[in-house]
Amino acid sequence: MVRTDQGRRITAIHNGRVRPVTVPAPDALPSRMSRLMTRTARRLGIGHQHTATPS
């Protein structure tokens, strides 16, 4: 997109294939790495914290 005096204009469109997203099995390497990174981040106190919202 390009900003002009008349507003924003589309200058190019990419028409690529979209591949379906697959969910890896729980024991697959991507799943294990994701759990490891999540545990590590929680132990280090980094990342966003989920807080309960009042009802």
C-alpha positions as CSV (number, residue, x, y, z in Angstrom):
1,M,0.0,0.0,0.0
2,V,1.1,3.5,-0.8
3,R,-0.1,6.7,0.9
4,T,-1.2,9.4,-1.6
5,D,-2.9,12.7,-1.3
6,Q,-6.2,10.9,-2.0
7,G,-5.5,8.3,0.7
8,R,-4.0,4.8,0.6
9,R,-3.8,2.8,-2.6
10,I,-3.0,-0.8,-3.2
11,T,0.1,-1.1,-5.4
12,A,0.7,-4.9,-5.5
13,I,-1.2,-8.0,-4.7
14,H,0.6,-11.4,-4.1
15,N,-1.6,-14.3,-5.1
16,G,0.2,-17.2,-3.4
17,R,-1.0,-20.6,-2.3
18,V,-2.1,-20.9,1.2
19,R,-1.2,-24.3,2.8
20,P,-3.4,-25.7,5.5
21,V,-2.0,-25.5,9.0
22,T,-1.5,-28.8,10.7
23,V,-1.2,-29.3,14.4
24,P,1.8,-31.5,15.4
25,A,1.3,-34.5,17.5
26,P,1.9,-34.0,21.3
27,D,5.1,-36.0,21.2
28,A,6.4,-34.4,18.0
29,L,9.5,-32.2,18.2
30,P,7.7,-28.9,17.6
31,S,5.2,-29.6,20.4
32,R,8.0,-30.6,22.8
33,M,10.0,-27.5,22.0
34,S,7.0,-25.3,22.5
35,R,6.3,-26.7,25.9
36,L,9.9,-26.4,26.9
37,M,10.0,-22.7,25.8
38,T,6.8,-22.0,27.7
39,R,8.1,-23.6,30.9
40,T,11.4,-21.7,30.6
41,A,9.7,-18.4,30.0
42,R,7.4,-18.9,33.0
43,R,10.4,-19.8,35.2
44,L,12.2,-16.7,34.0
45,G,9.1,-14.5,34.5
46,I,9.1,-13.3,30.9
47,G,6.1,-13.0,28.5
48,H,2.6,-11.8,29.2
49,Q,0.8,-12.9,32.3
50,H,-2.8,-14.1,32.1
51,T,-4.9,-12.6,34.8
52,A,-8.4,-13.4,35.8
53,T,-11.0,-10.8,34.8
54,P,-13.5,-9.8,37.4
55,S,-17.1,-11.0,36.8
